[in-house]
């Protein structure tokens, strides 16, 4: 179980690092635009990401 959690964390770090690695200017602009959004918009974005991640995780769990 712990190996799976560490693998998932590692994959998240790899995916999160791809933006600044390949397009630092675009990544900086995206972060700048996100910082200017109001709290409700950021909550909606965060909620959508949590739901999408949960669905993907559940689907992958069912395949194991």
C-alpha positions as CSV (number, residue, x, y, z in Angstrom):
1,X,0.0,0.0,0.0
2,X,2.8,2.4,0.9
3,X,4.6,1.7,-2.3
4,X,1.4,2.7,-4.3
5,X,1.1,5.9,-2.4
6,X,4.7,6.8,-3.0
7,X,4.4,6.0,-6.6
8,X,1.3,8.2,-6.9
9,X,3.1,11.1,-5.2
10,X,6.1,10.6,-7.5
11,X,3.9,10.7,-10.6
12,X,2.1,13.8,-9.4
13,X,5.5,15.5,-8.9
14,X,6.6,14.5,-12.4
15,X,3.4,15.8,-14.0
16,X,3.5,19.0,-12.0
17,X,7.1,19.6,-13.0
18,X,6.5,19.3,-16.7
19,X,4.9,22.8,-17.0
20,X,7.8,24.8,-15.6
21,X,10.4,22.5,-17.3
22,X,9.1,22.9,-20.9
23,X,7.4,26.2,-20.8
24,X,8.5,28.4,-17.8
25,X,7.1,31.6,-19.3
26,X,3.7,30.1,-20.0
27,X,3.6,28.4,-16.6
28,X,4.4,31.7,-14.9
29,X,1.6,33.5,-16.9
30,X,-0.9,30.8,-15.9
31,X,0.1,31.0,-12.2
32,X,-0.2,34.8,-12.4
33,X,-3.7,34.6,-13.9
34,X,-4.8,32.1,-11.3
35,X,-3.6,34.4,-8.5
36,X,-5.9,37.1,-9.8
37,X,-9.0,34.9,-9.6
38,X,-11.5,35.3,-6.8
39,X,-11.8,32.7,-4.1
40,X,-15.0,31.1,-5.4
41,X,-13.4,30.5,-8.8
42,X,-10.4,28.9,-7.3
43,X,-12.6,26.7,-5.1
44,X,-14.5,25.5,-8.2
45,X,-11.2,24.8,-10.0
46,X,-9.9,22.9,-7.0
47,X,-13.1,21.0,-6.6
48,X,-13.1,19.9,-10.2
49,X,-9.5,18.7,-9.9
50,X,-10.3,16.7,-6.8
51,X,-13.3,15.1,-8.4
52,X,-11.4,14.3,-11.6
53,X,-8.5,12.9,-9.6
54,X,-10.9,10.8,-7.4
55,X,-12.6,9.4,-10.5
56,X,-9.4,8.5,-12.2
57,X,-8.0,6.9,-9.0
58,X,-11.2,4.9,-8.5
59,X,-11.2,3.7,-12.1
60,X,-7.6,2.6,-11.8
61,X,-8.3,0.9,-8.4
62,X,-11.1,-1.2,-10.1
63,X,-8.6,-2.3,-12.8
64,X,-6.2,-3.7,-10.2
